[in-house]
Amino acid sequence: MGRALGNASSAVGRGLLAGLVGTAAMTVSSTVEARLRGRADSSAPADAAGRLLGVRPRDDAGGRRFGALVHWGYGTSWGAVRGLLGAAGLRGPGAAAVHLAAVWGGEQVVLPATGTAPPAWRWGAGEIGLDLLHHTVYACAAGAAYEWLDRS
């Protein structure tokens, strides 16, 4: 029992680092896409977290800080799930697909439930595709980082 718990804890630690890498990759992909399309950064994750936690930043600067904290904290923490998948023996593209389904599926439940975004079927195919692309970048980068850390 102690060894299994130690292995799971180690896998979660590797997963958190992998989640940080995945978040960095998603940040690059979504920032490039936003600049190319001339759109503002998404505030939906911070809006949802603010509603759930009762946080209301006082000004735009506070909103940006809170948004960054939510973005990096949320993405990094989802890496723990990737670690648990690794501890359970799931590897490679299969693990990345399950991780993607968990992360993107979570978004699809939480954002409408908090009233920060409509259900995905109201977004339009292009917006769904872009959102799924950014989350796929996250899951693939986190998965590659996890696999590398797990071999090291």
C-alpha positions as CSV (number, residue, x, y, z in Angstrom):
1,M,0.0,0.0,0.0
2,G,2.8,2.4,0.9
3,R,4.6,1.8,-2.3
4,A,1.5,2.3,-4.4
5,L,0.7,5.6,-2.7
6,G,4.3,6.7,-3.2
7,N,4.1,5.8,-6.9
8,A,0.8,7.7,-7.3
9,S,2.2,10.7,-5.4
10,S,5.2,10.8,-7.7
11,A,3.1,10.4,-10.7
12,V,0.9,13.3,-9.6
13,G,4.0,15.5,-9.1
14,R,5.2,14.7,-12.6
15,G,1.6,15.4,-13.8
16,L,1.6,18.9,-12.2
17,L,4.9,19.7,-14.0
18,A,3.4,18.4,-17.2
19,G,0.2,20.5,-16.6
20,L,2.4,23.5,-16.3
21,V,4.0,22.7,-19.7
22,G,0.6,22.0,-21.2
23,T,-0.6,25.4,-19.9
24,A,2.3,27.2,-21.4
25,A,1.7,25.5,-24.8
26,M,-2.0,26.4,-24.6
27,T,-1.1,30.0,-23.7
28,V,1.0,30.3,-26.8
29,S,-1.6,28.7,-29.1
30,S,-4.5,30.8,-27.8
31,T,-2.5,34.0,-27.7
32,V,-1.4,33.6,-31.3
33,E,-4.9,32.8,-32.4
34,A,-6.4,35.7,-30.5
35,R,-3.9,38.1,-32.0
36,L,-4.5,36.8,-35.5
37,R,-8.2,37.1,-35.1
38,G,-8.0,40.5,-33.3
39,R,-10.0,39.2,-30.3
40,A,-9.4,39.8,-26.6
41,D,-8.2,37.1,-24.3
42,S,-10.9,34.9,-22.9
43,S,-12.1,35.9,-19.4
44,A,-14.5,32.9,-19.1
45,P,-12.3,30.7,-16.8
46,A,-11.6,33.7,-14.5
47,D,-15.3,34.7,-14.5
48,A,-16.3,31.1,-13.6
49,A,-13.7,30.9,-10.8
50,G,-14.7,34.3,-9.5
51,R,-18.3,33.2,-9.3
52,L,-17.5,29.9,-7.6
53,L,-15.0,31.5,-5.2
54,G,-16.8,34.8,-4.7
55,V,-13.9,36.8,-6.0
56,R,-14.5,40.2,-7.6
57,P,-11.4,42.0,-8.6
58,R,-11.5,45.7,-7.9
59,D,-10.1,46.9,-11.2
60,D,-8.8,45.8,-14.6
61,A,-5.3,45.2,-13.3
62,G,-6.7,43.0,-10.5
63,G,-8.9,41.2,-13.1
64,R,-5.8,40.5,-15.3
65,R,-3.9,39.2,-12.2
66,F,-6.8,37.0,-11.1
67,G,-7.3,35.7,-14.7
68,A,-3.6,34.8,-15.0
69,L,-3.7,33.0,-11.6
70,V,-6.8,31.1,-12.6
71,H,-5.4,30.2,-16.0
72,W,-2.0,28.9,-14.7
73,G,-3.5,27.3,-11.6
74,Y,-6.3,25.5,-13.4
75,G,-4.1,24.2,-16.2
76,T,-1.3,23.1,-13.9
77,S,-3.7,21.4,-11.5
78,W,-5.4,19.4,-14.3
79,G,-1.9,17.9,-14.8
80,A,-2.5,15.9,-11.6
81,V,-5.2,14.0,-13.5
82,R,-2.6,13.2,-16.2
83,G,-0.3,11.9,-13.5
84,L,-3.1,9.7,-12.1
85,L,-3.7,8.3,-15.6
86,G,0.0,7.5,-15.8
87,A,-0.1,5.8,-12.4
88,A,-3.0,3.7,-13.6
89,G,-0.9,2.5,-16.5
90,L,-2.4,4.7,-19.3
91,R,0.3,5.9,-21.7
92,G,0.7,7.7,-25.0
93,P,-2.1,8.9,-27.2
94,G,-4.7,7.0,-25.3
95,A,-3.8,8.9,-22.1
96,A,-3.7,12.2,-23.9
97,A,-7.2,11.5,-25.3
98,V,-8.7,10.6,-21.9
99,H,-7.0,13.7,-20.4
100,L,-8.4,15.9,-23.2
101,A,-11.9,14.5,-22.6
102,A,-11.7,15.2,-18.9
103,V,-10.3,18.8,-19.3
104,W,-12.5,19.8,-22.2
105,G,-15.6,18.0,-20.8
106,G,-15.1,19.8,-17.5
107,E,-15.0,23.1,-19.2
108,Q,-18.2,22.2,-21.1
109,V,-20.0,21.6,-17.8
110,V,-18.6,24.3,-15.6
111,L,-18.8,27.3,-17.9
112,P,-22.5,27.0,-18.7
113,A,-23.3,25.9,-15.1
114,T,-21.7,29.2,-13.8
115,G,-23.4,31.3,-16.4
116,T,-20.1,32.4,-17.9
117,A,-20.6,30.9,-21.3
118,P,-23.5,29.3,-23.2
119,P,-23.5,25.6,-23.9
120,A,-21.1,24.6,-26.7
121,W,-23.9,23.9,-29.2
122,R,-24.6,27.6,-29.2
123,W,-21.0,28.6,-30.0
124,G,-20.9,27.7,-33.7
125,A,-18.6,25.1,-35.3
126,G,-15.7,27.4,-35.8
127,E,-15.5,28.5,-32.1
128,I,-16.0,24.9,-30.9
129,G,-13.1,23.8,-33.2
130,L,-10.8,26.5,-32.0
131,D,-11.5,25.8,-28.3
132,L,-11.0,22.1,-28.9
133,L,-7.8,22.8,-30.8
134,H,-6.4,24.8,-27.8
135,H,-7.3,22.1,-25.4
136,T,-5.8,19.5,-27.7
137,V,-2.6,21.5,-27.7
138,Y,-2.7,21.4,-23.9
139,A,-3.4,17.7,-23.6
140,C,-0.7,16.8,-26.2
141,A,1.9,19.0,-24.6
142,A,1.1,17.8,-21.1
143,G,1.1,14.2,-22.3
144,A,4.5,14.6,-24.0
145,A,6.0,16.3,-20.9
146,Y,4.6,13.6,-18.6
147,E,6.0,10.8,-20.8
148,W,9.4,12.5,-20.8
149,L,9.3,13.1,-17.0
150,D,8.2,9.5,-16.5
151,R,11.1,8.1,-18.4
152,S,13.7,10.4,-16.7
